[in-house]
Amino acid sequence: MPEIAICFFDLSQLFKLFPKTDRKLNHKIQQYELEIQENMAENRCKLFNL
């Protein structure tokens, strides 16, 4: 599953490269990254606790 995480985090890094400073967008990106990390951790727990 690291490939999926790398894909999502690379996408977030791409958005950070845009010169426009948008606090709402940055906050949404941070929320999205946190949600993805939590989901990935939950999926790993489910996968290895079968």
C-alpha positions as CSV (number, residue, x, y, z in Angstrom):
1,M,0.0,0.0,0.0
2,P,2.9,2.4,0.1
3,E,2.4,3.1,-3.6
4,I,-1.1,4.6,-2.9
5,A,0.2,6.7,-0.1
6,I,3.1,8.0,-2.3
7,C,0.6,8.9,-5.0
8,F,-1.6,10.9,-2.7
9,F,1.2,12.7,-0.9
10,D,3.0,13.5,-4.2
11,L,-0.3,15.0,-5.4
12,S,-0.5,17.2,-2.3
13,Q,3.1,18.3,-2.8
14,L,2.2,19.3,-6.4
15,F,-0.6,21.5,-5.0
16,K,1.9,23.2,-2.6
17,L,4.1,24.2,-5.5
18,F,1.5,26.7,-6.9
19,P,2.5,30.2,-6.0
20,K,-1.0,31.3,-4.9
21,T,-1.4,31.5,-1.1
22,D,-4.8,30.3,-0.3
23,R,-5.4,29.5,3.4
24,K,-8.6,27.7,2.8
25,L,-7.0,25.4,0.2
26,N,-4.0,24.8,2.5
27,H,-6.3,23.9,5.3
28,K,-8.3,21.5,3.1
29,I,-5.0,19.9,1.9
30,Q,-3.9,19.4,5.5
31,Q,-7.3,17.9,6.4
32,Y,-7.1,15.6,3.3
33,E,-3.6,14.5,4.2
34,L,-4.6,13.7,7.7
35,E,-7.7,11.8,6.6
36,I,-5.7,9.7,4.1
37,Q,-3.1,8.9,6.7
38,E,-5.8,7.8,9.2
39,N,-7.6,5.7,6.5
40,M,-4.3,4.1,5.5
41,A,-3.5,3.2,9.2
42,E,-7.0,1.8,9.7
43,N,-6.7,-0.3,6.5
44,R,-3.3,-1.7,7.6
45,C,-4.9,-2.6,11.0
46,K,-7.7,-4.4,9.3
47,L,-5.3,-6.1,6.9
48,F,-3.0,-7.5,9.5
49,N,-5.6,-8.3,12.1
50,L,-7.5,-10.9,10.1
